[in-house]
Every structure is written in C-alpha cells, then in structure tokens.
Amino acid sequence: MPDQTPFLHISKITKKFGSVFACDSVTLQLQQGEILALLGENGAGKTTLMNILFGHYVADSGSISIGGKELTPGSPRRALKVGLGMVHQHFSLADNMSVLDNITLGTESMFGLWRKSGEARQKINKLINTYELDVDPRSIVKNLSVGQRQRVEILKALYRDSRILILDEPTAVLTPQEAEHLFATLRLLVDKGLAIIFITHKLREVMAVSDRCLVLRHGKVSYESRTRDTDVDTLAREMVGGEVPVVEQLPTSPGKKVLSLEGVGVKNSDGYSLLHDVSLELRGGEIIGIAGVSGNGQSHLADLISGLLSADKGSFELLGEAVVSPTPMGMLKRGVGRIPEDRTGTGLVGDMNVQENLILENYWTKKVSHFGLLKADFMRKNAKDIMEQYDVRCGGEDLPVRLMSGGNMQKLILGRVLSEEPSVIMANQPTWGLDVGAAAFVHSRLIRASRDGVGIIIISEDLDELFKVADVIQVMYKGTLSPPVRPADTDAREMGLAMSGHLEVFASTVAEAHHEA
Amino acid sequence: MRLEPREHSSLLLRAVVPFGSAVVALLACSVLILWADASPVQAFFLFIKGSVGSKFALSETLARTIPLIFTGLAVAVAFKAKLWNIGAEGQLYGGACMATWLGTGMIDLPGWLMLPLLFAAGALLGGLLLLGPTLLKTWLAVDEVVTTLLLNFIILLFVNYLVFGPWKDPMAMGWPQAAPMVDTALLSTLLAKTRLHMGLIWAFGASVLLWLFMRFTTWGYQIRAVGYNAGASRFAGIPVNPVVVRTALISGGLAGCAGVSELCGLKGYLTLDLSPGFGYSGIVVAMLAGLHPLGVVVAAFFVAMLSIGADSMSRALNISNYIADVATAVSLLAVLVSMLLVRYRIRWK
C-alpha cells in the first residue's frame, strides 16, 4: 500500500544550541500506514527534532514536507493544521471535564454561541468505533484509568484530523497489559492509513510494534533499519555508540534485618491517606525493588524512609529500633542514605558548587566543620576524592552543579551517599533520565554496596531495571504494597496484573520466596 | 525572543558590568538635565566635584555611605536566604530608639563599653522587629513583603509619638526631638572638621565579618543553601525555618546598627529625619552589590555619591534634587538588566 514518495519527509534538519549540534543533518521519512520507532538516549536530539517538526523551534537548515507540500517552519498552528498530532508522556487533560469536552476543547469557534455537541458526539463515536478506542465520551476524565486517559489523548489528536501521530514515551505510565492494548490500537490506526512515530527507549517495545526504526545519537542518525531485519542488541549498541556496559550480577547473602515496615499507613496534614498498608522487611546485602505505575504512593514511601513523612499507624523499625518521629537529619544520623527522585529539586543545590553540595548532609560533623567553621581543605579534598572515585567528569570542584549533566549529578549524589557508609539506602528512580553508561554505573555501584552489606530499596517505574538489579520485588498499588516476590519466580505479565491492582497474584509465590531467603 | 543561559561568565565581567551600566544609566539621565535647561557636562562636573571633588565633599559622601552599608548588608543577608525584608527602615529606627533609651542618661559607661553596648542593644531590637514577620512567614506563610513594609509605618508613627510625647526634650525649644545622647555614647569623628565618624570603621568591619561569616561558617553555609534551594536543604536535614529565623535576627540587627550609628555618629539625638529612607536605599545597595557583603561597601559608596553629588549639583544649577532619585532608580534598573544579561543571552526567534 505505501507509495514511493514519503508522506512525511524531514530533510537534513540541523539545529545548533550554542556550539552543540542538537540535530545534525537529520533525515527521516515516514510512509502512510507505517510505525516508525524513534530511539535515542537522553539528549540525542529526539525532543529537539519533534519541537522543530511542531514549529516550536526553527531549524538552522533543512526542510520538512508533508504530503509533498513544504511545511512552514516555526508555526505550530500550521503544523496542527496539516495533520500533525502529538500524544505527550504527561497528559494534558482537564480532570473535571467529560471526555467529550476534553476532546472538543479548543476546536470550536470562539464566536459561536451554541456548541455543536451533536456533530462532535457523532464524530467522536465514529472514531471510537473505527479504531476500537474503548472509552465512554460522557465519563469524567478523573474517573478514568491511565490507559483510558491515553486513549482520550489519541482521540483528541484524531478528532483534529491528524494524519501523523507522534507518541512520546507512551508506555512509561502503562502496565505491560495496557501497553499491549496500546500497541493493538496503534496497529489498527496504521492499517487505516495513519502514520505513527513512536518515541521510546524501551527496545522490546520497538521490536513489538514498529515497522522501521531509526536511532539518533548526538544529534545524528546513527542507524536506520527495518525492524524485522534487526535485533535488540544491535539497537542497544547503536544507541549507546559502543558495547552496552554489562552490570555484573554478584551472589547475594542477605544478613540481618536492617529496616522493617509493618502495616504502615501515612496520612497527609489534611487527613488524606497517602499510604494504607505497607509492609516490607529489608536485610543487609539485599536489594528490594518497588515496582508500580507512577503515582501509586512510591514517592510517599521514599519520603517516609527519607524522614520527610511520619507513619501514623503500623511499626517502622530501623536497625532494630523503632522510628518514632523521623526527620531527615535523624535518618541520616541513623545511617540511612537517600537518593531522591528529583536530582535538581531536592538532591542538589544548583547554584552551589560541587564541594558545597557534597557536604550538604554532613556539614555539621566533626570531619567537615569545627566550632562552626567549615574546613576548606577537607571540602576540596573530599570533592576531588568523590569526583575521582565516582567518575564525575566536569569542569572541577568549583563548578556550580547546575551546569552539570544529569549523569554527573547523580554520580555526585551517589558518591555523597556511599561515602558516608550507610546501612540502608533509599533510592527513588536512581537511573531516571540517565544515559545507558551512567545508569549501568549507578546500578553496579548500588549492587556492590549491597554485597558489602547495605540494605537497599530501589523504587522504579522501569520493570526491566528492577528485574536486572533487585533480589526481591514488591509492587505498589494505591498506597498498598504487595508481598515480596523474587524476579525469577515471576514475569512481566504477572507484574502487570499486580501493577493494575491484583496484588494477590503474588500470594502463592510469597511463602516460598521468603523461606528460601 | 528567548533568554538562553550562558554557560560561563567570568567574575570580572560580573563585577564590572553592573557599575559600567550604572554609569551608562547616569549618562541617560542627562536628558533630564537638558530638559531642566542645564548643561549636562557642567552638571556632571558639579556632580563629581560635589561628591568626591574635595576633602569636604568626600567626607560627606563617606558619612552618607555608613548607614547605607549597614542597611545594604541587612537586606543582602536576608535576600540571600530569600527572606524579603523590606523593613530595614523601621528596624533602623528601632535600633535608634533602643540607643536613645539607654544612651540619654539611663546608663553611663566608659566609651569603649558604652558604644558596643548600644550597638548590641540596637541590633537586638532591630532583630526582634523582624522576628515577628518572620515567624508569621514560617508558621503561617504570611507574606513578609507586606508585613515588613507595613511595619515600617507603624514603627515610624511610634517614634513620632515618642519624640512628640514622652521623649520630647524640654530643652529643644519645642522641636520634636529626644534628649541628646550622653558624651560617652557618641562616635568620635574620623576626620577633623568633618561629619565623618567612626561608624565607617564599624560598618566596614561589619561587612568584612559578614563576608567571612557567609563564606566560612556552617551558619552562613546554611543560609546560602536555604536561600538557593529550600527543598533540597530540608531534604538534607538543614532546619530550614530556624535558619530563616536566625537570618532575620542578623538582618534586623544590622539594620538596627544603621540607626545606632546615625544617632551616635551624626545626629546626636533622635528625630524623625534620622533616615531619609536608608532602609529602602539598602535594597538598592544590596541589589547593586549582587548581595555580596563586600560589594555592598562599593555599592553603598556609589549610591551615597549619587545623592550627595546630586544635592550639590542641584543647588549649584538650581534644578530639582529629585534628579538623584531618578538617577538611582535608572541605574538600579540598568544594573538589574545588565546582570540578567551577564547570566543569559538574548536569542531572537
């Protein structure tokens, strides 16, 4: 069916920011009826390319044509008009309005007195039937599941007569089952003649859904292939630009209990329950992975163990002692290292330099200050040591950390935590947004620390990550934590069920896992 | 049009650009001078002559610099912690009241003890005056810009009541002023036959001390961390609210010192014209200095020069001395824009 002239033709797009090429002569072709997977690490230029496509940026050179007609650069309005539609990773829906209202929002004439909701409803129903997008136009968005909300976003784009649909990391918020559902929808959409660009970094999904794939690296197209002619390893190598670092798995021998939560519940100041029933038991030398779709209470669990929230029911013990009213300082003093989710917001002070950021959690100790005076020699040496040991590559210890890359920032935080020799580490999304090399570094250091006897909790939305590093996985759903399960005893399908609320799927495997541990 | 952060800007650039742009702003003010039918060249000559052109002019400018250093430091330290203290004017009067209360006969100690005591007492009241708004901010999230600003008027009216009422000096022939300070409470002159007094040394000492404090102590480190990123500070276990309260005491205290030094060094008795808005000018000074304690000294001198020079110029040329206010405002705007441009560059499209 696809004809020879490409429907979307991005030709030699180049865009420079300062001296850095965000896009360097990128050429991309897309036929109708085709799903193209766009791959690349953070900073490879995917976002910039899409911003140029949608007219938010103007390319320094190059051109874009759609259906044989040149696209006016720098005009978001034109881009929408010719049929480009985007489904963002973070939805832009009004929670308190109906699906119908959300879809038609912004499409009606500003001067019309009456809404043409009859026509709109007809059109939407037709779209729902044609593309099997199972959602009721009358329901209120806040009552919908994440998967359904994503369908509303797709409907929004289709309602505006999009012919090219771009999905940015669409599976990040979905359970594996919901992702399968999405893939089926996408196949149906291209069968009816749409063209789809699917932005992702999950290679298994590329293989599962795309017809063709294109890898961006440092702003250049580094690899292009039909999906059936390639494999996961090749794609990974092309993304990283070399061999993919292997995280060494070391044998585990869990020691004594370092942290335990039993039936813990947490309420916020308005009495709203954030965590209902959380039980976990962490031993030294063990890594517990907390899985779950984002927003199910994982961050509250992290805050609880970091000392920012306190439990109002259940018991919380650390190294055999009850934790009564936790504070960040108290937790630090008791040997809890914390790697926060938001590196720039809570992990580091961007306007302070490397030396100053590294003493943020221990500036009050004898080794860093004396009679309230900071020890400048110690600070400099400490910074140099940590930068060397944790492979932080940047302009030196006097550089404000806001100028550093995400990977270097995370290595600094990791160094700050590990150099204090904690007995427990609470790592919330430790590799979020990192490139493969930095992520592997973080993983291997955490594994090494755990094998030296540290008990580690890793919260992640990326199941692959947890299967790679965790000894035991627990799933969080609406503030409740499932029993632990060993990665070897489960699979993605079961995890998906648990992540969508069927926590009981692990009940049978629990006992065995625990006995063996 | 977009602003793009610059990856690197040198310290020299950051130090030179603000003052360069202030000079440019002054040149822009020549339009007003032309409008007032005067020659800008002559005006600037008179301006320089009147502010730094003679021993007397320089001494006047330096005397004016003293309170501006104190209030500039007060604002700088508070702003560094993102505590928006607009109340330095009131805290200044608070410090002066405390010194008047103690130093007009209540106690009499030798000078080497008396002055430190008055400064300490003045700083204490200045600090306490900022404590209220700060506690409201930390407990109830009441906006301190509003409370500190409005507190200025309350304090000023209270001083009004004092100098018209209970503290009115019967020997002052009906003028609303308090009794003169005892001799041991006066700061000695630094330069014979001028009004320049020892307060300059106190102010300079305060700025050096504050710089060392911010740079090398854990308390200063906490203030900077809290100001730059309160969320990260809280996460790291820094007691954010106590740090802000401590900063308030330091800030208010420094503003109180401005009042004590004006009272004991220049005026000798409490009146309602003790400060022509030094508290507010302190904000300008602190911003010009980029909140750097040593920069405050230079910025305070610059602002003092503007007002003394413009006074002298306007007298000589018979044009309104409001030109000084305009010049100060325009140069502040120019400096703020230039500092933005040091951190960011403009990209068209």
Interface residues (C-beta under 8 A of the other chain):
Chain A: F17 G18 V58 G74 S306 G307 L308 T327 P328 M329 G330 M331 L332 R338 P340 G345 T346 G347 L348 V349 G350 D351 M352 E356 I359 L360 E361 Y363 W364 S369 G372 L373 L374 A376 L403
Chain B: E4 E7 F216 T217 T218 W219 Y221 Q222 R224 A225 Y228 N229 G231 A232 S233 R234 F235 A236 G237 I238 P239 K349
